[in-house]
Amino acid sequence: MYTTLDVSHDGPIAHVCLNQPNTLNTMKAAFWTEIVETFKQLDKLPHVRAVVISSTGKHFTAGLDLAEAGTSLSPQSSDPARANERFRRKILEMQESFSVIDRARVPVISVIQGGCIGGGVDMVSACDIRIGTSDCFFSIQEINIGIVADVGTLQRLPTLLPQGLVRELAYTGRRFKADEAQRHGFLNRVLPTQPEALAAAMALAQEISSKSPLAITGIKNILNHGRGRTVEDGLNYVATWNAGMLMGHDLAEAMAAHISKRPAAFTDLI
């Protein structure tokens, strides 16, 4: 169905895998639309409770295909203002490719091996959880080619890392390696190899999938809503959320399962 992604399902877990290792999983034109369509479809599947994003080959991704982007973004009007307006819309379309991950109603876990460069940082910054290999590294590559990162890194990374560190990484484009990334909390876990990291992500996705899907999507919604807002606003929002959602079947099932010391069985979202 897709040319840059393989999408599979194992029970409640969806697996999205970048499948272009021969080109270092460079983000070609098809990728930007395929990732949007993938997450739109996953959001419609009631049985999906977690998504794992992984990649193939030595590197997670080399980021945007610069040669292809240069062609597609070249001016198509003699009027600079019209050309620039078109360019702005193109950037907004590309931003949506990772915003769909951020907005997904289920948690998204990324598994990173080798290099995660440029657009790759934008992508994994939009995920809920990141698990890496000991050889993985991140680079805000845009500064090295004279542009400002514009599809999510500079907006999401400051909510995940200290402001001074984000600025250093963005100003220099230096490699942000696995040990440093884990120390600052950007990577939840670091494993020796990609198969081990992927297995850890799948196990975590399975654990998340065993919880109330209504509560999980509520937690993600509340956490995302709270970015850039006051504590008071966040408290008011979660009060309203729970007033509408808390009295469903999941609370009773969770309490009954706890009392009887059995696994809870929650109904899928609709």
C-alpha positions as YAML, in Angstrom:
chain: A
units: angstrom
residues:
- id: 1
  name: MET
  ca: [0.00, 0.00, 0.00]
- id: 2
  name: TYR
  ca: [2.84, 2.39, 0.87]
- id: 3
  name: THR
  ca: [6.27, 2.81, -0.73]
- id: 4
  name: THR
  ca: [8.22, 4.23, 2.22]
- id: 5
  name: LEU
  ca: [6.49, 2.50, 5.14]
- id: 6
  name: ASP
  ca: [5.50, -0.99, 6.18]
- id: 7
  name: VAL
  ca: [2.46, -1.06, 8.47]
- id: 8
  name: SER
  ca: [1.51, -4.20, 10.41]
- id: 9
  name: HIS
  ca: [-0.66, -5.14, 13.38]
- id: 10
  name: ASP
  ca: [-0.15, -7.56, 16.24]
- id: 11
  name: GLY
  ca: [-3.31, -7.50, 18.32]
- id: 12
  name: PRO
  ca: [-3.63, -4.03, 19.87]
- id: 13
  name: ILE
  ca: [-0.18, -2.89, 18.68]
- id: 14
  name: ALA
  ca: [0.42, -1.27, 15.29]
- id: 15
  name: HIS
  ca: [3.95, -1.25, 13.91]
- id: 16
  name: VAL
  ca: [5.02, 1.45, 11.44]
- id: 17
  name: CYS
  ca: [8.43, 0.78, 9.91]
- id: 18
  name: LEU
  ca: [10.51, 2.98, 7.60]
- id: 19
  name: ASN
  ca: [11.55, 0.60, 4.83]
- id: 20
  name: GLN
  ca: [14.16, 2.38, 2.68]
- id: 21
  name: PRO
  ca: [17.50, 1.31, 4.24]
- id: 22
  name: ASN
  ca: [19.41, 1.60, 0.95]
- id: 23
  name: THR
  ca: [18.80, 5.34, 0.97]
- id: 24
  name: LEU
  ca: [19.22, 5.68, 4.75]
- id: 25
  name: ASN
  ca: [15.44, 6.03, 5.05]
- id: 26
  name: THR
  ca: [15.68, 9.52, 3.62]
- id: 27
  name: MET
  ca: [12.29, 11.24, 3.73]
- id: 28
  name: LYS
  ca: [11.24, 11.42, 0.10]
- id: 29
  name: ALA
  ca: [8.06, 13.09, -1.18]
- id: 30
  name: ALA
  ca: [5.94, 9.97, -0.72]
- id: 31
  name: PHE
  ca: [6.90, 9.70, 2.96]
- id: 32
  name: TRP
  ca: [5.33, 13.04, 3.89]
- id: 33
  name: THR
  ca: [1.90, 12.02, 2.64]
- id: 34
  name: GLU
  ca: [2.12, 8.33, 3.58]
- id: 35
  name: ILE
  ca: [2.84, 9.02, 7.25]
- id: 36
  name: VAL
  ca: [-0.22, 11.31, 7.43]
- id: 37
  name: GLU
  ca: [-2.46, 8.72, 5.80]
- id: 38
  name: THR
  ca: [-1.06, 5.97, 8.02]
- id: 39
  name: PHE
  ca: [-1.89, 7.76, 11.26]
- id: 40
  name: LYS
  ca: [-5.27, 8.90, 10.03]
- id: 41
  name: GLN
  ca: [-6.13, 5.27, 9.34]
- id: 42
  name: LEU
  ca: [-4.69, 4.03, 12.65]
- id: 43
  name: ASP
  ca: [-6.80, 6.55, 14.55]
- id: 44
  name: LYS
  ca: [-9.88, 4.95, 12.99]
- id: 45
  name: LEU
  ca: [-9.03, 1.43, 14.20]
- id: 46
  name: PRO
  ca: [-10.71, 0.84, 17.57]
- id: 47
  name: HIS
  ca: [-8.53, -2.14, 18.51]
- id: 48
  name: VAL
  ca: [-5.22, -0.24, 18.19]
- id: 49
  name: ARG
  ca: [-4.01, 0.84, 21.64]
- id: 50
  name: ALA
  ca: [-0.36, 1.68, 20.95]
- id: 51
  name: VAL
  ca: [1.89, 2.35, 17.95]
- id: 52
  name: VAL
  ca: [5.57, 1.52, 17.57]
- id: 53
  name: ILE
  ca: [7.63, 3.36, 14.94]
- id: 54
  name: SER
  ca: [10.90, 1.74, 13.92]
- id: 55
  name: SER
  ca: [13.24, 1.71, 10.97]
- id: 56
  name: THR
  ca: [15.49, -0.55, 8.93]
- id: 57
  name: GLY
  ca: [19.18, -0.63, 8.19]
- id: 58
  name: LYS
  ca: [22.08, 1.11, 9.88]
- id: 59
  name: HIS
  ca: [20.38, 4.45, 10.47]
- id: 60
  name: PHE
  ca: [16.90, 5.46, 11.61]
- id: 61
  name: THR
  ca: [16.72, 8.23, 9.01]
- id: 62
  name: ALA
  ca: [18.95, 10.74, 7.27]
- id: 63
  name: GLY
  ca: [16.06, 13.20, 7.27]
- id: 64
  name: LEU
  ca: [14.67, 15.23, 4.37]
- id: 65
  name: ASP
  ca: [15.72, 14.35, 0.83]
- id: 66
  name: LEU
  ca: [17.35, 17.71, 0.06]
- id: 67
  name: ALA
  ca: [17.72, 17.20, -3.69]
- id: 68
  name: GLU
  ca: [14.07, 16.25, -4.10]
- id: 69
  name: ALA
  ca: [12.93, 19.04, -1.78]
- id: 70
  name: GLY
  ca: [14.89, 21.62, -3.73]
- id: 71
  name: THR
  ca: [13.04, 20.66, -6.89]
- id: 72
  name: SER
  ca: [9.57, 20.52, -5.36]
- id: 73
  name: LEU
  ca: [9.97, 23.81, -3.51]
- id: 74
  name: SER
  ca: [11.44, 25.79, -6.40]
- id: 75
  name: PRO
  ca: [9.50, 28.97, -7.27]
- id: 76
  name: GLN
  ca: [6.64, 28.48, -9.72]
- id: 77
  name: SER
  ca: [5.81, 32.15, -10.11]
- id: 78
  name: SER
  ca: [7.65, 35.24, -11.17]
- id: 79
  name: ASP
  ca: [6.01, 37.01, -8.23]
- id: 80
  name: PRO
  ca: [8.15, 36.44, -5.09]
- id: 81
  name: ALA
  ca: [5.16, 37.00, -2.79]
- id: 82
  name: ARG
  ca: [3.09, 34.31, -4.53]
- id: 83
  name: ALA
  ca: [6.02, 31.91, -4.54]
- id: 84
  name: ASN
  ca: [6.61, 32.53, -0.84]
- id: 85
  name: GLU
  ca: [2.94, 32.02, 0.00]
- id: 86
  name: ARG
  ca: [3.07, 28.65, -1.74]
- id: 87
  name: PHE
  ca: [6.29, 27.79, 0.13]
- id: 88
  name: ARG
  ca: [4.60, 28.60, 3.46]
- id: 89
  name: ARG
  ca: [1.71, 26.24, 2.66]
- id: 90
  name: LYS
  ca: [4.19, 23.51, 1.76]
- id: 91
  name: ILE
  ca: [5.92, 23.86, 5.13]
- id: 92
  name: LEU
  ca: [2.55, 23.66, 6.91]
- id: 93
  name: GLU
  ca: [1.75, 20.46, 5.00]
- id: 94
  name: MET
  ca: [5.08, 18.96, 6.09]
- id: 95
  name: GLN
  ca: [4.45, 19.97, 9.70]
- id: 96
  name: GLU
  ca: [1.22, 17.98, 9.61]
- id: 97
  name: SER
  ca: [3.24, 14.83, 8.85]
- id: 98
  name: PHE
  ca: [4.50, 14.83, 12.44]
- id: 99
  name: SER
  ca: [1.60, 16.60, 14.10]
- id: 100
  name: VAL
  ca: [-0.54, 13.54, 13.27]
- id: 101
  name: ILE
  ca: [1.84, 11.51, 15.45]
- id: 102
  name: ASP
  ca: [1.63, 14.05, 18.26]
- id: 103
  name: ARG
  ca: [-2.18, 14.08, 18.06]
- id: 104
  name: ALA
  ca: [-2.64, 10.31, 17.72]
- id: 105
  name: ARG
  ca: [-5.14, 9.19, 20.32]
- id: 106
  name: VAL
  ca: [-2.88, 6.32, 21.43]
- id: 107
  name: PRO
  ca: [0.72, 6.45, 22.68]
- id: 108
  name: VAL
  ca: [3.45, 6.28, 20.04]
- id: 109
  name: ILE
  ca: [6.85, 4.73, 20.85]
- id: 110
  name: SER
  ca: [9.82, 5.26, 18.54]
- id: 111
  name: VAL
  ca: [12.82, 2.94, 18.28]
- id: 112
  name: ILE
  ca: [15.97, 4.68, 17.07]
- id: 113
  name: GLN
  ca: [19.18, 3.08, 15.79]
- id: 114
  name: GLY
  ca: [22.18, 4.84, 14.28]
- id: 115
  name: GLY
  ca: [21.63, 8.35, 13.00]
- id: 116
  name: CYS
  ca: [18.40, 10.27, 13.53]
- id: 117
  name: ILE
  ca: [19.06, 13.42, 11.57]
- id: 118
  name: GLY
  ca: [17.12, 16.54, 10.65]
- id: 119
  name: GLY
  ca: [13.53, 15.51, 10.01]
- id: 120
  name: GLY
  ca: [14.12, 12.41, 12.10]
- id: 121
  name: VAL
  ca: [14.47, 14.60, 15.20]
- id: 122
  name: ASP
  ca: [11.21, 16.33, 14.30]
- id: 123
  name: MET
  ca: [9.57, 12.91, 13.98]
- id: 124
  name: VAL
  ca: [10.73, 11.31, 17.23]
- id: 125
  name: SER
  ca: [10.11, 14.53, 19.17]
- id: 126
  name: ALA
  ca: [6.44, 14.08, 18.27]
- id: 127
  name: CYS
  ca: [6.39, 10.60, 19.83]
- id: 128
  name: ASP
  ca: [5.38, 9.90, 23.42]
- id: 129
  name: ILE
  ca: [8.32, 7.64, 24.24]
- id: 130
  name: ARG
  ca: [11.73, 7.03, 22.67]
- id: 131
  name: ILE
  ca: [13.90, 3.92, 23.00]
- id: 132
  name: GLY
  ca: [17.34, 3.92, 21.40]
- id: 133
  name: THR
  ca: [20.34, 1.76, 20.72]
- id: 134
  name: SER
  ca: [23.70, 2.48, 22.28]
- id: 135
  name: ASP
  ca: [25.04, 3.71, 18.92]
- id: 136
  name: CYS
  ca: [22.17, 6.06, 18.13]
- id: 137
  name: PHE
  ca: [22.60, 9.81, 17.87]
- id: 138
  name: PHE
  ca: [20.50, 12.85, 17.00]
- id: 139
  name: SER
  ca: [21.44, 15.94, 15.02]
- id: 140
  name: ILE
  ca: [19.44, 19.08, 14.31]
- id: 141
  name: GLN
  ca: [21.06, 19.09, 10.90]
- id: 142
  name: GLU
  ca: [19.21, 22.09, 9.52]
- id: 143
  name: ILE
  ca: [21.72, 24.61, 10.88]
- id: 144
  name: ASN
  ca: [24.48, 22.84, 8.93]
- id: 145
  name: ILE
  ca: [22.70, 23.63, 5.66]
- id: 146
  name: GLY
  ca: [21.78, 27.17, 6.63]
- id: 147
  name: ILE
  ca: [18.08, 26.85, 7.44]
- id: 148
  name: VAL
  ca: [15.85, 27.01, 10.52]
- id: 149
  name: ALA
  ca: [14.29, 23.67, 11.53]
- id: 150
  name: ASP
  ca: [10.62, 24.17, 10.73]
- id: 151
  name: VAL
  ca: [8.60, 20.98, 11.12]
- id: 152
  name: GLY
  ca: [8.47, 20.58, 14.88]
- id: 153
  name: THR
  ca: [11.89, 20.21, 16.53]
- id: 154
  name: LEU
  ca: [12.13, 23.80, 17.81]
- id: 155
  name: GLN
  ca: [8.56, 23.66, 19.14]
- id: 156
  name: ARG
  ca: [8.52, 20.20, 20.78]
- id: 157
  name: LEU
  ca: [12.12, 19.69, 21.88]
- id: 158
  name: PRO
  ca: [12.02, 22.54, 24.46]
- id: 159
  name: THR
  ca: [9.25, 20.63, 26.28]
- id: 160
  name: LEU
  ca: [11.52, 17.56, 26.44]
- id: 161
  name: LEU
  ca: [14.98, 18.99, 27.12]
- id: 162
  name: PRO
  ca: [16.49, 21.95, 29.02]
- id: 163
  name: GLN
  ca: [16.27, 25.22, 27.12]
- id: 164
  name: GLY
  ca: [20.04, 25.79, 27.11]
- id: 165
  name: LEU
  ca: [20.73, 22.33, 25.72]
- id: 166
  name: VAL
  ca: [18.10, 22.72, 23.00]
- id: 167
  name: ARG
  ca: [19.68, 25.99, 21.93]
- id: 168
  name: GLU
  ca: [23.16, 24.47, 21.87]
- id: 169
  name: LEU
  ca: [21.99, 21.55, 19.73]
- id: 170
  name: ALA
  ca: [20.03, 23.80, 17.38]
- id: 171
  name: TYR
  ca: [22.83, 26.37, 17.04]
- id: 172
  name: THR
  ca: [25.60, 23.82, 16.42]
- id: 173
  name: GLY
  ca: [23.96, 20.76, 14.84]
- id: 174
  name: ARG
  ca: [26.31, 18.57, 16.87]
- id: 175
  name: ARG
  ca: [25.63, 14.92, 17.54]
- id: 176
  name: PHE
  ca: [23.50, 14.30, 20.62]
- id: 177
  name: LYS
  ca: [24.52, 10.76, 21.52]
- id: 178
  name: ALA
  ca: [22.59, 8.01, 23.26]
- id: 179
  name: ASP
  ca: [24.20, 8.30, 26.69]
- id: 180
  name: GLU
  ca: [23.66, 12.06, 26.83]
- id: 181
  name: ALA
  ca: [20.12, 11.73, 25.47]
- id: 182
  name: GLN
  ca: [19.24, 9.18, 28.14]
- id: 183
  name: ARG
  ca: [20.83, 11.27, 30.87]
- id: 184
  name: HIS
  ca: [18.60, 14.21, 29.96]
- id: 185
  name: GLY
  ca: [15.50, 12.03, 29.66]
- id: 186
  name: PHE
  ca: [15.06, 12.29, 25.90]
- id: 187
  name: LEU
  ca: [15.58, 8.53, 25.60]
- id: 188
  name: ASN
  ca: [13.56, 6.44, 28.04]
- id: 189
  name: ARG
  ca: [15.83, 3.45, 27.58]
- id: 190
  name: VAL
  ca: [19.01, 2.49, 25.74]
- id: 191
  name: LEU
  ca: [19.64, -1.08, 24.58]
- id: 192
  name: PRO
  ca: [22.73, -2.56, 22.89]
- id: 193
  name: THR
  ca: [21.09, -3.52, 19.58]
- id: 194
  name: GLN
  ca: [18.13, -2.60, 17.41]
- id: 195
  name: PRO
  ca: [16.35, -5.97, 17.89]
- id: 196
  name: GLU
  ca: [16.64, -5.57, 21.67]
- id: 197
  name: ALA
  ca: [15.37, -1.98, 21.50]
- id: 198
  name: LEU
  ca: [12.45, -3.03, 19.31]
- id: 199
  name: ALA
  ca: [11.59, -5.91, 21.67]
- id: 200
  name: ALA
  ca: [11.62, -3.48, 24.61]
- id: 201
  name: ALA
  ca: [9.31, -1.11, 22.73]
- id: 202
  name: MET
  ca: [6.90, -3.93, 21.90]
- id: 203
  name: ALA
  ca: [6.86, -5.09, 25.52]
- id: 204
  name: LEU
  ca: [6.14, -1.54, 26.68]
- id: 205
  name: ALA
  ca: [3.42, -1.17, 24.05]
- id: 206
  name: GLN
  ca: [1.88, -4.42, 25.25]
- id: 207
  name: GLU
  ca: [1.87, -3.18, 28.85]
- id: 208
  name: ILE
  ca: [0.24, 0.10, 27.81]
- id: 209
  name: SER
  ca: [-2.32, -1.86, 25.78]
- id: 210
  name: SER
  ca: [-3.40, -3.76, 28.90]
- id: 211
  name: LYS
  ca: [-4.57, -0.53, 30.56]
- id: 212
  name: SER
  ca: [-7.89, 1.23, 30.08]
- id: 213
  name: PRO
  ca: [-7.77, 2.66, 26.53]
- id: 214
  name: LEU
  ca: [-10.11, 5.45, 27.57]
- id: 215
  name: ALA
  ca: [-7.80, 6.44, 30.44]
- id: 216
  name: ILE
  ca: [-4.69, 6.18, 28.24]
- id: 217
  name: THR
  ca: [-6.10, 8.45, 25.55]
- id: 218
  name: GLY
  ca: [-7.25, 10.81, 28.31]
- id: 219
  name: ILE
  ca: [-3.76, 10.99, 29.81]
- id: 220
  name: LYS
  ca: [-2.22, 11.77, 26.42]
- id: 221
  name: ASN
  ca: [-4.85, 14.40, 25.73]
- id: 222
  name: ILE
  ca: [-4.34, 16.05, 29.12]
- id: 223
  name: LEU
  ca: [-0.54, 16.07, 28.82]
- id: 224
  name: ASN
  ca: [-0.64, 17.53, 25.30]
- id: 225
  name: HIS
  ca: [-3.20, 20.15, 26.32]
- id: 226
  name: GLY
  ca: [-1.03, 21.26, 29.23]
- id: 227
  name: ARG
  ca: [1.93, 22.34, 27.09]
- id: 228
  name: GLY
  ca: [2.26, 26.10, 27.20]
- id: 229
  name: ARG
  ca: [-0.69, 26.55, 29.55]
- id: 230
  name: THR
  ca: [-0.99, 27.42, 33.22]
- id: 231
  name: VAL
  ca: [-1.41, 24.82, 35.95]
- id: 232
  name: GLU
  ca: [-4.85, 26.26, 36.69]
- id: 233
  name: ASP
  ca: [-5.95, 25.83, 33.08]
- id: 234
  name: GLY
  ca: [-4.69, 22.26, 33.08]
- id: 235
  name: LEU
  ca: [-6.49, 21.42, 36.32]
- id: 236
  name: ASN
  ca: [-9.74, 22.84, 34.98]
- id: 237
  name: TYR
  ca: [-9.36, 20.84, 31.75]
- id: 238
  name: VAL
  ca: [-8.71, 17.51, 33.50]
- id: 239
  name: ALA
  ca: [-11.66, 18.13, 35.84]
- id: 240
  name: THR
  ca: [-13.90, 18.59, 32.82]
- id: 241
  name: TRP
  ca: [-12.41, 15.53, 31.10]
- id: 242
  name: ASN
  ca: [-12.97, 13.26, 34.08]
- id: 243
  name: ALA
  ca: [-16.45, 14.65, 34.67]
- id: 244
  name: GLY
  ca: [-17.32, 13.38, 31.22]
- id: 245
  name: MET
  ca: [-15.24, 10.18, 31.07]
- id: 246
  name: LEU
  ca: [-14.68, 8.81, 34.57]
- id: 247
  name: MET
  ca: [-18.06, 7.19, 35.10]
- id: 248
  name: GLY
  ca: [-17.69, 4.75, 32.21]
- id: 249
  name: HIS
  ca: [-17.28, 0.97, 32.41]
- id: 250
  name: ASP
  ca: [-13.48, 1.03, 32.70]
- id: 251
  name: LEU
  ca: [-13.39, 2.28, 36.29]
- id: 252
  name: ALA
  ca: [-15.66, -0.51, 37.52]
- id: 253
  name: GLU
  ca: [-13.74, -3.14, 35.54]
- id: 254
  name: ALA
  ca: [-10.37, -1.91, 36.83]
- id: 255
  name: MET
  ca: [-11.57, -1.98, 40.43]
- id: 256
  name: ALA
  ca: [-13.15, -5.43, 40.08]
- id: 257
  name: ALA
  ca: [-9.99, -6.81, 38.46]
- id: 258
  name: HIS
  ca: [-7.84, -5.35, 41.23]
- id: 259
  name: ILE
  ca: [-10.02, -6.82, 43.99]
- id: 260
  name: SER
  ca: [-10.17, -10.26, 42.39]
- id: 261
  name: LYS
  ca: [-6.46, -10.15, 41.41]
- id: 262
  name: ARG
  ca: [-7.12, -10.87, 37.73]
- id: 263
  name: PRO
  ca: [-6.15, -9.05, 34.54]
- id: 264
  name: ALA
  ca: [-8.63, -6.37, 33.56]
- id: 265
  name: ALA
  ca: [-10.51, -6.73, 30.26]
- id: 266
  name: PHE
  ca: [-11.30, -3.37, 28.71]
- id: 267
  name: THR
  ca: [-13.48, -2.70, 25.70]
- id: 268
  name: ASP
  ca: [-11.82, -1.12, 22.67]
- id: 269
  name: LEU
  ca: [-12.43, 2.52, 21.83]
- id: 270
  name: ILE
  ca: [-14.92, 3.20, 19.06]
...
